[in-house]
Amino acid sequence: MSTARALHETLNAFILDEAGATSIEYGLLAAGMATAVISAFSSLSDALQQGFQGIGMLINPPMTAGASMAP
């Protein structure tokens, strides 16, 4: 068998092999989901920040002038 024929058969076998296709598809799916989550959190960041600040104000309201820290 000539070297060119052996190279052709090796490349053909590599092209037709689908053994790693599923893992690549899962990787692409995970990358797409991560992109969607990041963009969702980016668009909701102001609302989330205001919500957490509101909760923080309910838990620990700011002290007014002249108020004491009595237990």
Secondary structure, DSSP 8 states (H G I E B T S, - for coil): --HHHHHHHHHHHHHH--TTHHHHHHHHHHHHHHHHHHHHHHHTHHHHHHHHHHHHHHHS----TT-----
